[in-house]
Amino acid sequence: GSDLLKTLFYYLENRGSLVDTANYLFIHRNSVKYRLERIRDMTDFDLNNPREQFICHTCLIHYYLREHR
């Protein structure tokens, strides 16, 4: 869902900070953790891997740029 994409995007924008992501999205830190776990379960991404973080972040930037044309 869009909440998961938005959470992943801001998590990567905030360099993996749960607190900063939660503050930006106005949700609890545990909600961010839960959403990230759902993303990991659905995609099998390793968000601790810098290369995968970069790829995900680049793809999300591309997605949001195309969406807002």
Sequence and secondary structure as in RCSB ss.txt:
>XXXX:A:sequence
GSDLLKTLFYYLENRGSLVDTANYLFIHRNSVKYRLERIRDMTDFDLNNPREQFICHTCLIHYYLREHR
>XXXX:A:secstr
 HHHHHHHHHHHHTTT HHHHHHHHTS HHHHHHHHHHHHHHH   TTSHHHHHHHHHHHHHHHHHHT 
